[in-house]
Amino acid sequence: MEDFVVSARKYRPATFDTVVGQAHITDTLKNAIKNNHLAQAFLFCGPRGVGKTTCARILAKTINCQNRSENIEACNQCDSCTSFNSGQSLNVYELDAASNNSVDDIRALVDQVRYAPQHGKYKVYIIDEVHMLSAGAFNAFLKTLEEPPKHAIFILATTEKHKIIPTILSRCQIFDFNRIQIHDIANHLAYIAKSENVTAEPEALHIIAQKADGALRDACSIFDQIVSFAGNTVTYKAVIDNLNILDYDYYFNVTDAVLNANIPESLLIFNDILNNGFDGHNFIDGISGHFRNLLVGKDTQTIDLLEVSPNIKEKYKAQSVKCSVPFLIKALTILNKADTQYKSAKNQRLLVELSLMQLCSLNMQMSEAEKKNDTREQKLVETAKPAVSSSQSAQPSNTSTQNVVPVAEKTNITQTNTTPLKKAILKTSSPSISQIISTEKKTENSPSTSTTANSTSNQPENSFTQEQLENTWLAYANNQKAKGKINLFSILTAEKPLLIDDKKIEYNTNSKTSEEVLIEEKLDLIGYLRHELKNFSVQLTYNVIENNDKKNLYTATDKYKHFLEKNPNINKLRQAFDLDVEF
């Protein structure tokens, strides 16, 4: 039976052009060989499985090739290339620093450096996992690395550059290898599958590439594992079953249930996921990535950031149309919070299910909030409209007073004949809330303006008492509490509003922070008060009264006297237990 060779070794790149995803490295090395600008020490650093040792071996083979091509590639036919391919080259010396990290190992290497090569121009020393060398080994290597013989070239490879001492780094040309992109890995796996007569679905290869996390060697190992599991037909289902990965369809179905505010459906899907042996944290992480992909897929400029197969990308584009950007941002915030709280939660399943309920409620809350804002604005606009009497309606159209009739009054007259268009007229012709407030400011600053005076003179200005003010104020606070604004409710109920005169209201707060919260709510609050008290001339001001009488307690005596004032029995307790106060 023929010996099996894993794909990572069998299809290991043998030339610079076949190296996957590291063009910036291979182009630099080829130009250095072409221009004869080779350094005598290289440091290849980067994640595992991205081609560091492979590039080191290709470089060692190419610089000793006797018949390099015009494309600066080894010929694979000369004596140097054939001996290298068979593993018998005396010009390439590989050392595993993980197991040979002592001073004696480096001294033995240094002793070999002074001997010139018998064939070829260079002797290449490849030291893998160089960060594993001891401090003494590094120091023993310094002088040779700084001034090696002309025929010696050192190539150091490591996954942890930060562990190498600066004196070594300063003597090397440093090349940083990148994680290999998912589409590059998928294309390479497709090439391997074709060479091995394996039928593979593109979605399956993309899942393998994602699981490899940028390491081509890991991707080849996973591919071999899947082929052993599924035979010569690698399907998407075979991959997710073997690698224990959640299917994309789960995330799309959960998102559909969330968009439809279908809480039972979302909980049943999550229960099915748990029954299939998946972890709740794995689901939270996956659905977070799904919503992130939906957000990315909404814009043509960012859709290329989706590292998925073309078919899955089309699904993301179709579902992203159903989701608004505010909804996706709020959903990601909820899922991120669940992700951070998952490990510390005692009931982790409940945490995930609660997050799903919050997601299902998002669309409902956003639509209800929009409806409430529209209703509140219409109420404020209707409050701003003067009551048009029959005598005003009967005025001749050519009188001078026609020019100063407010816009709201004109709208009210028009509505009598166009009832079906009431909503459209309100949105297009009625003054907005900001216009009402600006009208109020103009009234305060320039009361002599005839137009403003005429427009406000027709507003309802019913008188009200302190008790009516307090009841209306409390009703507004309770409404905010019902909406979940507990902080605002506490601020509004901390003090009572004061009726200064027929239309001026003052409210005292004890901090600047509370005042800022109240200022943000002033528009809604004053509109509510005007509507409920039926007085459009109501004015509201806030005063910050900080409590500066509080005495700071620094010493033990001050603290003891403070508590003694509150409870004289503390002194009896101190005497009973013969306690002392540190004066």
DARA-V854753 format. One record per helix or strand. SS is the DSSP state (~ for helix, > for strand). FROM is the first residue (numbers start at 1). TO is the last residue. If there is no record, write none. Layout:
ss={SS,SS}
from={FROM,FROM}
to={TO,TO}
This chain:
ss={~,~,~,>,~,~,>,~,>,~,~,>,~,~,>,~,>,~,~,>,~,~,~,~,~,~,~,~,~,~,~,~,~,~,>,~,~,>,>,~,>,>,~,~}
from={7,16,23,41,52,79,92,103,123,130,135,152,161,166,173,182,199,202,216,233,236,248,263,280,303,310,325,348,390,400,407,419,433,450,461,466,486,498,504,512,535,539,556,569}
to={10,18,34,45,63,85,96,113,128,132,146,158,163,169,176,195,200,212,230,234,243,259,275,296,305,320,341,384,393,404,415,429,445,457,461,482,494,499,509,533,535,544,566,576}
